[in-house]
């Protein structure tokens, strides 16, 4: 299975999700779209689409001139029933691609936080059978409305829109299943002085939070990735 991976920033790679997909037999074709690498015109030649995170605002095409093309691809893959997974910025672009509003949230979610599953997740192909409360990496300032017809799958105290499914094939995760410890620490190191002080409490406890929760979060990432790839294989057949 060939998976098109849209990378929006080199500091936000496919990480744990990419590792799991490759381990389970997928071939990942990564396009650094923010650096000017050309995205394919159509889904032809790919069985699934993974759109990653990044520091840009999904509602600002000035920060991401490639965003309209990414959204076209999201719609095209979905129309052909080729599975899509959007993570953080990718989730926001997926929401926007189907007419939902993306905007600056009232609070930032930084660090590791509790994500709770809606009842609809209990029999979802990706999330079914997972614990009702997960502790996952968060790193976002924006949020989105759910697109029309979306099935809400997860929420948190700070941000009610943590995951949704649209149709049978599109999944969007505001939290970061792909983030390992090195990725998260890399994000923390990018903070300027002011941001570092505003998030001092989170940063001071970041290593302890990663040590405590990342093993379980990695297991969630592997489960989601394996099941999503199963969906890719099923649709390709």
N, C-alpha and C positions, 0 to 999 in steps of 0.2 A: 504494500500500500504506500503510495506516494502522498506525502502531506506537505502542502504549501505552508510555510511558516513566515508570517509577516512580522519582522522585527522593527520596532519603532524606536529603539535605543539600544546601543550595544551593552549598556549596563542593565538591561532587562532581557536577558536571554531566555530560552525555553526551559532551562534549568531542570528541575526534577521531572516535569511533565515531558520534556524532550527526551531525557534519559530513559524514562519508562517507555515511551512510544518506540524508541529505537530498540530497546531491550526486547519488546514484544514483537518486533519484526517490521516496524514501519521505516520507510526511508524519508528523512526530513530534507526538504529543499528550502533553505532559509534565504529570504530576500531582505536586505537591510534597506527598507524603503525610505527611512529618514535620511539616509546617506546618498540617496539618488539612484539606488539600484532599481532597475525597471521591474515592475510587477507584470505578471502575465495578463494578457487581454481577456482571457476566458479561463474557466476551470479545467479546460481540456488538459489531460495528462496528469491530473491530480484527483485523489479520492477524498480528500478532506482539507480543511483550512483551519489553521491555528493563528490567531491574531493576538500578539503579546502586548505587554504594558509599555509604559514610557512616561516621561515627565510632562508631556504636552497636555493641554486642555483639549478634550475631544471635540468641544464645540468651537474651537478656534482654528480654522483652516490656515490662518497665517502662521501658526506654529507647526502645522502639519499639512503642507501643500499636497501631500499624497493621500490625505484622508478621503477625499471624494472617490478616488480610485479604489481604496480599500473597501469603502462602503458598497461600491458597485460589485466588487468581488464577493462580499458577504451576501448580498442579495442574489447574485448569480449562482453561487454554490448552494444556497438554500433553495432556489427555484429548481435546481437539478437534483435535490435531495442528497447532496453531498455534505456530510456533517461539518459543522462549524463549531469551534470553541473560541470564545473571546475571553481574555483575562485582563482585568482592570481597565486600562485604556481600551483594550480590545472589546471588553464588555460594553463600555460606553459607546464605542463606535457601532457595535451591533445594535444597541438600542436606538441610536440616532439613525442608523440605516433604515430602520422601519418606522420612522416618524416620531420617535419619542424625544422628549426634551432632555438635554444634558446640561448641567449647570454647576456652579460652585456650591458646595455643601456648606452648611452652617458650622460644621466642625470637621477637622481632619481626623482620619483614623490612621494612626502610625503605631507600628510594633506588632505584637501578637494579641489577638482579642478573640472573644467568644463569638461564634457564629452559630445561630440556631436554625434548625430546619423547619419549614412549614410542613403541615400534614401532607401536602401534595408530594413532598419528596419521599414519602414512605414507600411508594411503589414506582418511583422514577427509575428509568434504566441506568442512570449514572449514580444517583445518590441513595437509592433504596437500600435499606439495611444498615446504613451508617448510623453512628450515635446521634441522638437528637441535638447534642451540643458538641461542636468542634472548636478547637482552638487553632486559628489559622493566621498567617501573616497578613497584615493590612498595611497599605501605604498609598493613600489617596486623599485628594482634596475635593474632588468633584463627585457628583452622583447623577442619577438619571431617573426618569420616569419609566415605568414598564411599558413596552410597546403594546399596542392593541392585540389581544389574543394571547399574550404571554402568560405562562404559568409561573407564579412566584414560587421559588424553592427555598430561599434562605434569607435571614435577616439578622441584624445585630442591634444592640441598644442605641448605638450612635448612628446607624445607617440602615434603614429598613430594606433597602434594595441590594441584597448581597448576591443573589443568583436568580436566574430565570431560564426557562426553556421556551422556545418559540417553535411551534410545530413539533415535528418528531426529531429534528436534526440540528437545531441551533441551541447551543448552551452558552450562557454568559455568566462569568464569575467576577464579582467585584473584588473579592479577596484573592490572595496569591497562592494557589496550590503549587506553583512552579518554583517558589523562592526557597533556596537552601540558605544555610547560615552565611556563606561567603557572599551571596547576592545581597542579603539583607544588610550585612555589615558594610558592603560597598555603598548601598543607598545612604546609610547613616553617615558615612564619611563625606558625602556630597553636601551635607548641611553647612550653610554659612553660620557665622557667629550668632546672628539673631535667631535663626531657626533652631540652632542647637540649644540655645537658652530656653526658648519656648517649649521645647520637647525634652528638657533635661530629665524629667522623671522617667519618661519612657526610655531614653537612651541609657540612663544609669542602670536600668533593670533589663536591658535588652538581652545581654548574654545569658542571664539566668532564665529569662522567658524562653529563649531559643533552646536552651539545654533541656528545659522542662517539657516543652510542647512540640518541638520540631520532629521527634521520632514518630509521634502519632500523626502529625500533619503530613509527613512523608508517606505514611501508609495510606492516608486519604488520597494524596496525589497519585500514587500508584493505582489505587482502585479506580479513581475517576479516569485516569489515562487508559487503563486496560479496557474498561467498559466503553469508553468513547471509541477506542480503536475497534472493539467488537462491533460497534454501530457502523463504523466506516466499512468494515469488511462485509457486514450484512447488506448495507446499501449498495456496495459495489457488485455484490452477487446478484 
